[in-house]
Amino acid sequence: MGYIEIIITAAFSAALAAAVYICFSSRKAAEHNRKELQEELTSLEQELESLRSENFQLKTEKTSLQTQLEERAAAHKREVDQLKEMKKQLEESFKSLSSEALSKNSEEFLRLAKESLTKHHAEAKNELDKNRNKFDELVKPIKESLGNMDKTLSESEKARHSSFKVLGEKINALKQSEAEIKRETANLVTALRRPAVRGRWGEMQLRNVVEMAGMSRFCDFSEQVTAETTRDRPDMIVNLPNGKKIVVDSKAPLEAYLDSLEAQDETEKNAQLQRHAGHIADQIDKLGGKEYGKQFEQSPEFVVLFLPGEMFFSAALEQKPDLIERGVKKQVILATPTTLIALLKAVAYGWKQQEVAEQARKIHDEALELCKRLSTFSEHLGKIGENIDKTVQSYNSSVSSLEARLMPQARKINQMVQNDKQIEQLSEVETRTRTLKKNQQD
């Protein structure tokens, strides 16, 4: 596979894995949001019920106050009617008097009656004004309370409408999000129902696990590995530090598991999960029959069956708790992304230790080579010292000969010519070279 195809495959793997994760996590998030919105709706309904109860109580108080007001108005009306009735009775009394009495005392009687009526009318008016003022003072707090109540009810109604509007928008957004998630989930489920897509997705998940464990350079995938004795080709070979190998085969039997997600009741769901566990058991039997351990040299006596999701393994294990024991008997080890990462991390640690040991061996070899070269150099240096000693001896002999045979005559000549510059006496070299000691340690 070319470099560009590897990049495209890795990108598709990451996108598909992210889509699977987003679909499952988004469904849980949608359920969680639906519960939160349901709780918020219940709280708003309780608040609305409380406001309705308070509104009913205020309306009851208003009705009571209105009844009192009507009763006082009726009492006032009765007083007015009584005055009118008294006036009417007086008028009728006047009419019943004889014409003679009326003729004699008409003027005086009318005057007295007029004064009496005027007095009664003034008293009734004063009493009516007093009652009206008292009534206004009594009704004023009630009017203010009713006004405040109307204002509070209006504000509560506005707040309720606003809250229900926001809640409605959230519910609509949640419905749209849920519909989108369902659509994407349906597309993903449709894609994963195709065996080729499932297999390719499992291989991509396997590559992602290897990259997360940092073991890419120690793992060979199916494009590079083929069994020598058969056409069977494992999905991946993990190279161990000691030259041995671990065979890994990726399987994604998801059809029954996907059917369980779409089941309408628990009975159907359990039946599909039981079928899913059976599919994994069949994969264990098939993989155990391939005997990869005998086909690859330096391979352990087991093969790893990789399932690309933790939930696939846990769901099958709930239905068939003996799957792990079944795999061990068939020399097949079941692994999920989490357990395979742990296995690869352990192998990576082994490689690291081998690299440290290899580095230590190289340092040891380099140190031995350095010691050999230092030994050779010390031999050459010793020879140089011996030659230096010989040179010093020759130099001292030459100086002695010069001082004994030539310098006395030269000094006499120097005195005869009266040269101010004296001829210095040459000294012998007394320093000797230091001999190197063998096997000396600092």
SEZA-138922 format. One record per residue (C-alpha): residue number from 1; x, y, z. Coordinates in pm, 1 decimal, decimal comma. Layout:
N
[site NUM; [X; Y; Z]];
...
END
This chain:
442
[site 1; [0,0; 0,0; 0,0]];
[site 2; [134,0; 346,3; -97,3]];
[site 3; [196,9; 628,0; 147,8]];
[site 4; [-113,3; 821,0; 27,9]];
[site 5; [-335,5; 513,2; 71,9]];
[site 6; [-203,1; 467,1; 427,1]];
[site 7; [-288,2; 830,4; 511,0]];
[site 8; [-639,1; 795,5; 359,8]];
[site 9; [-695,9; 469,1; 549,1]];
[site 10; [-578,8; 622,1; 878,0]];
[site 11; [-802,9; 927,2; 827,9]];
[site 12; [-1103,2; 710,3; 745,0]];
[site 13; [-1027,2; 493,5; 1050,2]];
[site 14; [-1011,5; 793,9; 1282,0]];
[site 15; [-1330,3; 943,6; 1136,3]];
[site 16; [-1521,5; 616,6; 1157,7]];
[site 17; [-1401,9; 548,1; 1512,6]];
[site 18; [-1494,6; 902,8; 1612,8]];
[site 19; [-1836,4; 859,9; 1449,6]];
[site 20; [-1898,8; 540,1; 1645,6]];
[site 21; [-1793,8; 705,5; 1967,6]];
[site 22; [-2000,5; 1018,6; 1893,2]];
[site 23; [-2309,0; 812,9; 1804,7]];
[site 24; [-2303,2; 612,0; 2126,9]];
[site 25; [-2203,0; 906,2; 2347,6]];
[site 26; [-2449,5; 1143,2; 2172,6]];
[site 27; [-2736,3; 900,7; 2234,6]];
[site 28; [-2650,9; 899,0; 2605,5]];
[site 29; [-2610,6; 1278,7; 2603,4]];
[site 30; [-2949,1; 1315,1; 2430,7]];
[site 31; [-3114,4; 1091,7; 2689,9]];
[site 32; [-2948,1; 1294,3; 2965,5]];
[site 33; [-3064,1; 1624,9; 2808,2]];
[site 34; [-3416,5; 1486,8; 2769,1]];
[site 35; [-3424,8; 1396,9; 3138,7]];
[site 36; [-3295,5; 1742,8; 3235,4]];
[site 37; [-3557,5; 1913,0; 3016,2]];
[site 38; [-3828,7; 1686,6; 3159,1]];
[site 39; [-3721,6; 1782,8; 3512,7]];
[site 40; [-3717,5; 2150,2; 3414,7]];
[site 41; [-4066,7; 2116,2; 3260,8]];
[site 42; [-4193,4; 1948,3; 3580,6]];
[site 43; [-4045,4; 2231,6; 3789,2]];
[site 44; [-4211,6; 2493,0; 3567,8]];
[site 45; [-4544,4; 2311,5; 3589,2]];
[site 46; [-4517,3; 2305,3; 3970,2]];
[site 47; [-4435,8; 2676,0; 3972,2]];
[site 48; [-4731,9; 2742,4; 3741,5]];
[site 49; [-4959,4; 2540,4; 3972,1]];
[site 50; [-4834,8; 2747,1; 4269,0]];
[site 51; [-4908,7; 3070,8; 4081,4]];
[site 52; [-5252,7; 2943,0; 3989,6]];
[site 53; [-5322,0; 2860,6; 4355,7]];
[site 54; [-5204,6; 3206,9; 4461,6]];
[site 55; [-5414,7; 3363,0; 4184,8]];
[site 56; [-5719,6; 3167,8; 4302,1]];
[site 57; [-5662,7; 3284,8; 4661,9]];
[site 58; [-5630,3; 3648,0; 4549,8]];
[site 59; [-5944,0; 3616,7; 4338,7]];
[site 60; [-6125,2; 3475,8; 4642,9]];
[site 61; [-6011,3; 3772,5; 4851,5]];
[site 62; [-6118,3; 4006,6; 4573,2]];
[site 63; [-6461,6; 3843,3; 4561,8]];
[site 64; [-6494,7; 3879,3; 4940,5]];
[site 65; [-6398,1; 4246,1; 4926,5]];
[site 66; [-6636,3; 4307,2; 4639,1]];
[site 67; [-6911,9; 4137,1; 4843,7]];
[site 68; [-6838,2; 4367,5; 5139,2]];
[site 69; [-6842,0; 4664,9; 4906,0]];
[site 70; [-7176,0; 4559,1; 4761,9]];
[site 71; [-7316,9; 4505,0; 5112,0]];
[site 72; [-7212,1; 4855,3; 5221,2]];
[site 73; [-7359,2; 5001,2; 4902,3]];
[site 74; [-7682,1; 4811,5; 4967,6]];
[site 75; [-7690,7; 4944,1; 5328,6]];
[site 76; [-7639,3; 5296,6; 5200,5]];
[site 77; [-7915,3; 5244,5; 4947,6]];
[site 78; [-8145,9; 5117,9; 5222,4]];
[site 79; [-8080,1; 5430,1; 5430,0]];
[site 80; [-8163,0; 5650,8; 5132,3]];
[site 81; [-8475,7; 5446,9; 5065,9]];
[site 82; [-8576,3; 5486,2; 5431,1]];
[site 83; [-8539,0; 5864,2; 5407,8]];
[site 84; [-8744,9; 5866,4; 5092,0]];
[site 85; [-9003,8; 5647,7; 5260,9]];
[site 86; [-9014,6; 5884,9; 5560,5]];
[site 87; [-9060,3; 6178,0; 5328,1]];
[site 88; [-9336,4; 5994,1; 5147,5]];
[site 89; [-9509,8; 5906,5; 5474,4]];
[site 90; [-9492,1; 6267,3; 5589,5]];
[site 91; [-9639,2; 6383,3; 5264,1]];
[site 92; [-9917,8; 6128,4; 5294,2]];
[site 93; [-9977,7; 6240,4; 5656,8]];
[site 94; [-10007,8; 6596,5; 5543,2]];
[site 95; [-10253,6; 6499,1; 5276,8]];
[site 96; [-10468,8; 6307,6; 5528,0]];
[site 97; [-10521,1; 6612,6; 5750,5]];
[site 98; [-10842,7; 6793,2; 5716,3]];
[site 99; [-10863,9; 7086,9; 5492,6]];
[site 100; [-10958,9; 7307,3; 5786,9]];
[site 101; [-10652,1; 7219,5; 5989,3]];
[site 102; [-10449,8; 7262,7; 5683,5]];
[site 103; [-10595,6; 7598,0; 5611,8]];
[site 104; [-10527,0; 7719,8; 5968,2]];
[site 105; [-10186,1; 7575,2; 6020,0]];
[site 106; [-10070,4; 7520,9; 5666,1]];
[site 107; [-9809,7; 7785,5; 5666,1]];
[site 108; [-9674,8; 7695,9; 6011,8]];
[site 109; [-9693,6; 7325,1; 5946,5]];
[site 110; [-9524,3; 7355,1; 5612,6]];
[site 111; [-9253,0; 7564,4; 5768,5]];
[site 112; [-9197,9; 7311,5; 6045,5]];
[site 113; [-9212,5; 7022,9; 5801,3]];
[site 114; [-8968,9; 7196,4; 5573,0]];
[site 115; [-8730,5; 7258,3; 5860,4]];
[site 116; [-8767,2; 6898,8; 5976,5]];
[site 117; [-8708,1; 6763,0; 5629,1]];
[site 118; [-8414,3; 6995,9; 5577,6]];
[site 119; [-8264,2; 6887,3; 5909,4]];
[site 120; [-8316,2; 6518,5; 5836,0]];
[site 121; [-8181,0; 6563,9; 5485,2]];
[site 122; [-7867,8; 6741,0; 5615,4]];
[site 123; [-7809,8; 6472,3; 5878,1]];
[site 124; [-7861,0; 6199,1; 5621,2]];
[site 125; [-7622,3; 6373,3; 5380,7]];
[site 126; [-7356,6; 6413,7; 5650,6]];
[site 127; [-7394,8; 6051,6; 5750,5]];
[site 128; [-7374,6; 5948,8; 5385,8]];
[site 129; [-7055,5; 6154,7; 5335,8]];
[site 130; [-6899,8; 6001,6; 5647,1]];
[site 131; [-6990,3; 5652,1; 5530,7]];
[site 132; [-6855,2; 5728,4; 5183,9]];
[site 133; [-6520,7; 5848,4; 5328,6]];
[site 134; [-6497,1; 5546,7; 5557,2]];
[site 135; [-6582,7; 5322,4; 5264,9]];
[site 136; [-6315,4; 5485,6; 5046,3]];
[site 137; [-6055,3; 5442,9; 5322,7]];
[site 138; [-6156,9; 5081,2; 5362,1]];
[site 139; [-6155,9; 5008,4; 4989,6]];
[site 140; [-5827,4; 5193,6; 4910,9]];
[site 141; [-5590,7; 4916,1; 5042,7]];
[site 142; [-5804,9; 4660,9; 4867,0]];
[site 143; [-5772,3; 4849,4; 4539,1]];
[site 144; [-5394,4; 4874,3; 4587,0]];
[site 145; [-5371,8; 4502,2; 4669,2]];
[site 146; [-5578,7; 4415,5; 4363,1]];
[site 147; [-5357,6; 4639,0; 4148,6]];
[site 148; [-5040,9; 4475,9; 4282,2]];
[site 149; [-5197,7; 4135,3; 4235,3]];
[site 150; [-5283,8; 4213,1; 3872,5]];
[site 151; [-4928,4; 4340,0; 3815,4]];
[site 152; [-4777,8; 4028,2; 3975,6]];
[site 153; [-5003,3; 3799,6; 3775,4]];
[site 154; [-4912,2; 3984,2; 3455,7]];
[site 155; [-4539,2; 3953,8; 3526,2]];
[site 156; [-4577,0; 3587,3; 3621,7]];
[site 157; [-4768,5; 3519,9; 3303,1]];
[site 158; [-4499,2; 3691,8; 3096,4]];
[site 159; [-4227,0; 3492,5; 3274,3]];
[site 160; [-4422,9; 3171,7; 3222,5]];
[site 161; [-4466,9; 3242,7; 2851,1]];
[site 162; [-4095,8; 3326,7; 2821,5]];
[site 163; [-3992,7; 3009,9; 3007,2]];
[site 164; [-4221,4; 2792,6; 2797,2]];
[site 165; [-4088,2; 2959,2; 2483,2]];
[site 166; [-3725,6; 2886,5; 2580,2]];
[site 167; [-3823,2; 2535,1; 2685,7]];
[site 168; [-3999,1; 2482,8; 2355,1]];
[site 169; [-3690,7; 2599,5; 2165,8]];
[site 170; [-3470,7; 2361,9; 2366,9]];
[site 171; [-3709,3; 2074,2; 2307,2]];
[site 172; [-3715,3; 2147,9; 1932,9]];
[site 173; [-3335,0; 2168,3; 1924,8]];
[site 174; [-3316,3; 1841,2; 2115,8]];
[site 175; [-3559,6; 1679,0; 1873,6]];
[site 176; [-3353,0; 1798,7; 1576,8]];
[site 177; [-3031,9; 1677,2; 1741,6]];
[site 178; [-3190,6; 1343,9; 1824,1]];
[site 179; [-3317,5; 1309,6; 1468,4]];
[site 180; [-2969,6; 1388,0; 1334,6]];
[site 181; [-2812,7; 1135,8; 1572,1]];
[site 182; [-3066,8; 873,1; 1470,2]];
[site 183; [-2997,0; 942,7; 1104,6]];
[site 184; [-2619,6; 921,3; 1150,2]];
[site 185; [-2655,6; 611,9; 1368,4]];
[site 186; [-2874,8; 448,0; 1106,9]];
[site 187; [-2616,5; 525,9; 837,2]];
[site 188; [-2336,8; 389,5; 1054,6]];
[site 189; [-2531,7; 76,9; 1146,0]];
[site 190; [-2611,7; 21,2; 778,0]];
[site 191; [-2243,4; 54,5; 692,0]];
[site 192; [-2130,2; -176,1; 974,2]];
[site 193; [-2374,7; -445,2; 862,7]];
[site 194; [-2155,5; -501,6; 555,7]];
[site 195; [-1885,2; -760,8; 639,1]];
[site 196; [-1618,2; -582,9; 432,7]];
[site 197; [-1676,7; -253,6; 614,0]];
[site 198; [-1676,3; -427,1; 953,7]];
[site 199; [-1350,2; -602,5; 877,1]];
[site 200; [-1183,7; -287,4; 750,4]];
[site 201; [-1306,1; -93,0; 1053,6]];
[site 202; [-1163,6; -357,7; 1287,3]];
[site 203; [-825,0; -336,3; 1112,4]];
[site 204; [-826,8; 43,4; 1140,4]];
[site 205; [-909,3; 20,4; 1511,0]];
[site 206; [-617,2; -221,1; 1545,7]];
[site 207; [-384,7; 30,4; 1378,6]];
[site 208; [-509,5; 306,6; 1608,0]];
[site 209; [-437,0; 93,2; 1914,9]];
[site 210; [-84,0; 21,4; 1789,3]];
[site 211; [-20,2; 392,5; 1730,0]];
[site 212; [-152,4; 485,5; 2076,9]];
[site 213; [78,8; 225,0; 2232,8]];
[site 214; [376,7; 361,7; 2034,5]];
[site 215; [447,6; 19,1; 1879,5]];
[site 216; [416,0; 97,8; 1507,7]];
[site 217; [781,8; 18,3; 1430,2]];
[site 218; [760,4; -319,1; 1605,3]];
[site 219; [435,6; -440,3; 1440,3]];
[site 220; [387,2; -582,7; 1090,8]];
[site 221; [38,0; -568,9; 940,1]];
[site 222; [-134,5; -806,6; 696,4]];
[site 223; [11,5; -636,5; 387,4]];
[site 224; [360,1; -744,9; 501,2]];
[site 225; [296,2; -1085,1; 663,1]];
[site 226; [183,3; -1416,9; 513,1]];
[site 227; [201,8; -1762,2; 666,7]];
[site 228; [451,6; -1985,1; 489,9]];
[site 229; [255,1; -2310,3; 496,7]];
[site 230; [-95,8; -2182,4; 419,9]];
[site 231; [-277,2; -1891,1; 264,2]];
[site 232; [-398,5; -1771,3; 604,8]];
[site 233; [-278,6; -1421,0; 670,8]];
[site 234; [-306,4; -1267,0; 1020,1]];
[site 235; [-394,1; -900,6; 1053,1]];
[site 236; [-82,0; -817,4; 1254,2]];
[site 237; [240,8; -965,5; 1388,3]];
[site 238; [393,5; -816,8; 1705,2]];
[site 239; [771,8; -859,6; 1708,2]];
[site 240; [913,8; -938,1; 2053,2]];
[site 241; [1263,3; -833,5; 2168,6]];
[site 242; [1395,3; -1191,4; 2178,1]];
[site 243; [1302,2; -1255,8; 1815,5]];
[site 244; [969,6; -1421,4; 1895,0]];
[site 245; [636,0; -1306,0; 1752,6]];
[site 246; [275,2; -1262,8; 1867,9]];
[site 247; [1,8; -1320,3; 1608,2]];
[site 248; [-298,7; -1082,2; 1626,8]];
[site 249; [-618,4; -1133,6; 1425,1]];
[site 250; [-893,4; -866,4; 1424,5]];
[site 251; [-1258,4; -976,9; 1414,8]];
[site 252; [-1574,3; -764,0; 1423,8]];
[site 253; [-1884,6; -991,4; 1446,1]];
[site 254; [-2132,4; -707,5; 1500,2]];
[site 255; [-2445,6; -812,8; 1310,9]];
[site 256; [-2621,5; -973,0; 1609,8]];
[site 257; [-2504,1; -696,1; 1842,9]];
[site 258; [-2649,9; -429,9; 1611,5]];
[site 259; [-2975,4; -627,0; 1595,9]];
[site 260; [-2988,8; -624,7; 1977,7]];
[site 261; [-2972,0; -243,7; 1975,8]];
[site 262; [-3282,0; -234,3; 1754,9]];
[site 263; [-3473,7; -495,1; 1957,0]];
[site 264; [-3825,2; -396,8; 2067,7]];
[site 265; [-3829,1; -589,1; 2397,4]];
[site 266; [-3590,9; -753,5; 2643,6]];
[site 267; [-3662,2; -1105,1; 2519,9]];
[site 268; [-3558,7; -1023,6; 2163,9]];
[site 269; [-3259,6; -824,9; 2290,8]];
[site 270; [-3132,9; -1115,4; 2502,0]];
[site 271; [-3179,9; -1353,9; 2210,2]];
[site 272; [-2971,2; -1132,0; 1980,8]];
[site 273; [-2700,2; -1090,4; 2246,7]];
[site 274; [-2691,9; -1467,5; 2290,8]];
[site 275; [-2643,8; -1498,8; 1913,7]];
[site 276; [-2368,6; -1233,8; 1933,5]];
[site 277; [-2186,1; -1436,8; 2201,1]];
[site 278; [-2220,5; -1744,3; 1980,1]];
[site 279; [-2057,9; -1560,1; 1688,1]];
[site 280; [-1757,3; -1470,8; 1903,2]];
[site 281; [-1732,3; -1831,1; 2023,9]];
[site 282; [-1731,4; -1943,7; 1657,8]];
[site 283; [-1449,7; -1697,9; 1582,7]];
[site 284; [-1250,4; -1844,3; 1873,2]];
[site 285; [-1294,6; -2195,6; 1731,6]];
[site 286; [-1198,7; -2086,9; 1377,4]];
[site 287; [-895,1; -1894,8; 1494,8]];
[site 288; [-783,3; -2182,1; 1715,9]];
[site 289; [-799,2; -2414,8; 1415,8]];
[site 290; [-560,3; -2203,2; 1206,0]];
[site 291; [-265,4; -2288,7; 1437,3]];
[site 292; [-66,8; -1974,5; 1362,6]];
[site 293; [175,5; -2073,9; 1640,2]];
[site 294; [296,6; -2366,8; 1427,9]];
[site 295; [306,3; -2169,7; 1103,0]];
[site 296; [534,2; -1889,5; 1225,0]];
[site 297; [877,4; -1964,1; 1365,6]];
[site 298; [958,1; -1823,0; 1709,6]];
[site 299; [585,2; -1770,2; 1772,8]];
[site 300; [425,5; -1837,8; 2115,7]];
[site 301; [164,5; -2110,7; 2148,6]];
[site 302; [-129,0; -1866,2; 2135,5]];
[site 303; [-291,6; -1608,2; 1908,3]];
[site 304; [-466,6; -1283,4; 2007,3]];
[site 305; [-829,2; -1232,2; 1892,6]];
[site 306; [-883,8; -853,8; 1883,3]];
[site 307; [-1238,9; -714,9; 1926,4]];
[site 308; [-1255,8; -344,3; 1824,7]];
[site 309; [-1484,4; -235,6; 2113,5]];
[site 310; [-1511,9; -297,6; 2487,9]];
[site 311; [-1893,4; -319,6; 2469,7]];
[site 312; [-1882,7; -605,1; 2215,0]];
[site 313; [-1671,4; -818,0; 2449,5]];
[site 314; [-1861,5; -730,8; 2771,2]];
[site 315; [-2200,7; -800,3; 2607,2]];
[site 316; [-2082,2; -1141,6; 2487,8]];
[site 317; [-1921,0; -1222,5; 2823,4]];
[site 318; [-2250,4; -1155,6; 3004,6]];
[site 319; [-2419,8; -1418,2; 2789,2]];
[site 320; [-2129,7; -1667,9; 2786,6]];
[site 321; [-1905,6; -1623,6; 3093,3]];
[site 322; [-1686,6; -1915,9; 2977,9]];
[site 323; [-1560,5; -1735,9; 2664,7]];
[site 324; [-1220,9; -1659,6; 2821,0]];
[site 325; [-1176,0; -2020,8; 2936,5]];
[site 326; [-1289,0; -2142,2; 2593,2]];
[site 327; [-1027,9; -1919,8; 2428,9]];
[site 328; [-749,9; -2043,0; 2658,5]];
[site 329; [-832,0; -2403,6; 2569,1]];
[site 330; [-812,1; -2311,9; 2200,3]];
[site 331; [-490,5; -2111,3; 2263,9]];
[site 332; [-677,0; -1791,2; 2171,2]];
[site 333; [-651,2; -1483,2; 2394,8]];
[site 334; [-942,4; -1236,7; 2370,8]];
[site 335; [-835,4; -870,9; 2369,1]];
[site 336; [-1012,6; -534,8; 2350,6]];
[site 337; [-847,2; -197,1; 2277,7]];
[site 338; [-774,1; -147,4; 2649,0]];
[site 339; [-617,5; -487,5; 2712,3]];
[site 340; [-426,6; -485,9; 2382,2]];
[site 341; [-277,5; -144,9; 2464,2]];
[site 342; [-161,0; -287,2; 2798,1]];
[site 343; [-5,1; -587,8; 2620,0]];
[site 344; [168,0; -367,3; 2361,4]];
[site 345; [292,6; -132,3; 2635,4]];
[site 346; [452,0; -432,9; 2809,0]];
[site 347; [615,7; -537,9; 2481,1]];
[site 348; [734,7; -179,5; 2426,0]];
[site 349; [892,1; -185,1; 2772,6]];
[site 350; [1071,4; -507,1; 2678,5]];
[site 351; [1203,4; -341,8; 2361,6]];
[site 352; [1319,1; -46,1; 2567,5]];
[site 353; [1505,4; -275,7; 2805,9]];
[site 354; [1665,8; -456,6; 2513,0]];
[site 355; [1769,2; -124,5; 2359,7]];
[site 356; [1924,6; -27,7; 2694,2]];
[site 357; [2106,5; -362,9; 2708,0]];
[site 358; [2217,8; -322,4; 2345,5]];
[site 359; [2343,3; 26,1; 2420,7]];
[site 360; [2530,4; -105,6; 2725,3]];
[site 361; [2687,4; -377,9; 2510,5]];
[site 362; [2795,8; -119,9; 2253,7]];
[site 363; [2944,7; 95,1; 2530,4]];
[site 364; [3130,4; -212,4; 2661,2]];
[site 365; [3266,2; -292,0; 2314,2]];
[site 366; [3369,8; 69,1; 2259,4]];
[site 367; [3542,5; 74,0; 2599,8]];
[site 368; [3736,0; -243,1; 2512,6]];
[site 369; [3838,5; -92,5; 2180,8]];
[site 370; [3946,8; 226,6; 2357,7]];
[site 371; [4157,8; 25,6; 2601,7]];
[site 372; [4325,6; -157,3; 2311,2]];
[site 373; [4402,8; 169,8; 2137,6]];
[site 374; [4535,7; 324,5; 2460,3]];
[site 375; [4760,9; 20,7; 2507,6]];
[site 376; [4899,1; 60,5; 2156,6]];
[site 377; [4943,9; 434,1; 2209,1]];
[site 378; [5127,3; 378,4; 2540,4]];
[site 379; [5367,8; 140,0; 2364,5]];
[site 380; [5441,6; 402,0; 2100,4]];
[site 381; [5476,0; 669,8; 2369,1]];
[site 382; [5719,8; 449,0; 2564,0]];
[site 383; [5933,9; 409,0; 2254,0]];
[site 384; [5930,9; 786,1; 2208,8]];
[site 385; [6048,2; 823,5; 2573,3]];
[site 386; [6332,4; 578,9; 2515,0]];
[site 387; [6437,9; 769,9; 2205,1]];
[site 388; [6420,0; 1097,0; 2400,5]];
[site 389; [6652,9; 950,0; 2668,2]];
[site 390; [6897,7; 845,4; 2398,4]];
[site 391; [6877,0; 1191,8; 2247,0]];
[site 392; [6947,9; 1350,5; 2589,1]];
[site 393; [7249,0; 1124,1; 2638,2]];
[site 394; [7379,6; 1218,8; 2295,3]];
[site 395; [7315,6; 1586,5; 2372,7]];
[site 396; [7502,3; 1567,8; 2705,5]];
[site 397; [7794,4; 1388,9; 2540,4]];
[site 398; [7808,5; 1656,0; 2272,4]];
[site 399; [7798,0; 1933,2; 2536,4]];
[site 400; [8082,3; 1768,4; 2734,5]];
[site 401; [8290,6; 1732,5; 2419,5]];
[site 402; [8220,0; 2091,3; 2323,1]];
[site 403; [8316,2; 2225,7; 2665,5]];
[site 404; [8629,4; 2014,2; 2685,0]];
[site 405; [8763,6; 2056,8; 2331,3]];
[site 406; [8622,8; 2366,3; 2162,2]];
[site 407; [8497,4; 2615,5; 2420,6]];
[site 408; [8834,0; 2681,2; 2597,2]];
[site 409; [9000,0; 2775,7; 2267,0]];
[site 410; [8696,1; 2984,0; 2168,0]];
[site 411; [8705,6; 3182,0; 2493,5]];
[site 412; [9078,3; 3257,3; 2446,8]];
[site 413; [9010,8; 3388,8; 2099,2]];
[site 414; [8720,3; 3595,2; 2237,9]];
[site 415; [8955,9; 3755,4; 2493,7]];
[site 416; [9221,1; 3821,8; 2229,9]];
[site 417; [8978,9; 4008,2; 2007,4]];
[site 418; [8842,8; 4185,8; 2313,5]];
[site 419; [8479,2; 4095,5; 2240,8]];
[site 420; [8244,3; 4222,1; 2512,0]];
[site 421; [7995,2; 3944,8; 2455,1]];
[site 422; [8094,8; 3640,7; 2656,1]];
[site 423; [8039,3; 3288,2; 2535,2]];
[site 424; [7790,1; 3124,3; 2772,8]];
[site 425; [7858,7; 2784,6; 2911,1]];
[site 426; [7618,8; 2515,5; 2795,5]];
[site 427; [7452,9; 2303,5; 3065,9]];
[site 428; [7377,4; 1937,6; 3042,8]];
[site 429; [7014,8; 1814,1; 3048,0]];
[site 430; [6957,4; 1621,4; 3369,0]];
[site 431; [6577,6; 1559,5; 3337,7]];
[site 432; [6482,2; 1208,0; 3229,7]];
[site 433; [6152,4; 1090,1; 3079,0]];
[site 434; [5897,8; 917,8; 3303,9]];
[site 435; [5841,2; 550,7; 3239,4]];
[site 436; [5476,6; 439,5; 3187,5]];
[site 437; [5362,1; 164,7; 3425,9]];
[site 438; [5157,8; -121,9; 3292,7]];
[site 439; [4810,0; -202,2; 3440,0]];
[site 440; [4813,1; 117,4; 3646,3]];
[site 441; [4468,2; 233,7; 3754,4]];
[site 442; [4380,5; 592,6; 3848,9]];
END
